[in-house]
């Protein structure tokens, strides 16, 4: 039964990866942000899952030397997810300089 719950959990985790960012960036309600994130990620789910798995692996390997490598890998992870967000959703009209 435990394995049956892992696959839907991974699917939902990848689908909801940008929900909190949409709430902060666009001012959407959490429900709206979850739906929009799931729809946007659904078109490229496997590619986003592959990126997230690769970033997870890099961060896991960075933890080996007593966590010292995370100083370099975590900012790379945050920047990669930020670039992905900008490519999927673009820039909000009121956020332009």
C-alpha positions in Angstrom: 0.0 0.0 0.0 2.9 2.4 0.7 4.2 2.1 -2.9 0.8 2.8 -4.3 0.8 6.2 -2.6 4.3 7.2 -3.7 3.6 7.5 -7.4 0.6 9.9 -7.0 2.6 11.8 -4.5 5.5 12.3 -6.9 3.1 13.3 -9.7 1.4 15.9 -7.5 4.7 17.2 -6.1 6.0 17.9 -9.6 2.7 19.3 -10.7 2.5 21.7 -7.7 6.1 22.8 -7.8 5.2 26.4 -8.9 2.1 26.9 -6.8 3.7 28.8 -4.0 5.6 31.0 -6.4 2.5 31.8 -8.3 0.8 32.9 -5.0 3.7 35.2 -4.2 4.3 36.5 -7.7 0.9 36.9 -9.2 -1.2 37.2 -6.0 -3.4 34.2 -6.9 -5.3 32.2 -4.3 -3.7 28.9 -3.4 -6.4 26.9 -5.2 -6.1 28.9 -8.4 -2.3 28.7 -8.2 -2.4 25.0 -7.7 -4.6 24.5 -10.7 -2.6 26.8 -13.0 0.7 25.1 -11.9 -0.7 21.7 -12.5 -1.9 22.7 -16.0 1.4 24.4 -17.0 3.6 21.6 -15.7 1.4 18.9 -17.2 2.5 19.7 -20.8 6.2 19.1 -19.9 5.8 16.8 -16.9 8.5 14.3 -17.8 11.1 17.0 -18.6 10.4 18.9 -15.4 10.5 15.6 -13.4 13.9 14.8 -15.0 15.3 18.2 -14.1 14.0 17.9 -10.5 15.5 14.4 -10.2 18.8 15.6 -11.6 18.9 18.6 -9.2 18.0 16.2 -6.3 20.8 13.9 -7.3 23.3 16.8 -7.4 22.2 18.0 -4.0 22.4 14.5 -2.6 26.0 14.1 -3.8 26.8 17.6 -2.5 25.8 16.4 1.0 28.5 13.7 1.0 31.4 16.0 2.1 29.6 16.9 5.4 27.2 19.1 3.5 29.8 21.5 2.3 29.0 21.1 -1.3 25.4 22.3 -0.7 26.8 25.8 -0.5 27.3 25.6 -4.3 24.5 23.2 -5.3 21.6 24.8 -3.5 21.9 28.2 -5.2 22.2 26.4 -8.5 19.0 24.5 -7.8 17.1 27.7 -6.9 18.3 29.5 -10.0 17.4 26.5 -12.2 13.9 26.5 -10.8 13.7 30.3 -11.2 14.7 30.1 -14.9 12.2 27.3 -15.5 9.5 29.4 -13.9 10.3 32.4 -16.1 10.3 30.2 -19.2 6.9 28.7 -18.4 5.1 31.7 -17.0 7.0 34.7 -18.2 7.1 37.9 -16.4 4.1 39.4 -14.7 3.1 42.7 -16.5 3.3 44.8 -13.3 6.8 43.4 -12.4 8.6 44.8 -15.4 11.1 47.6 -14.7 
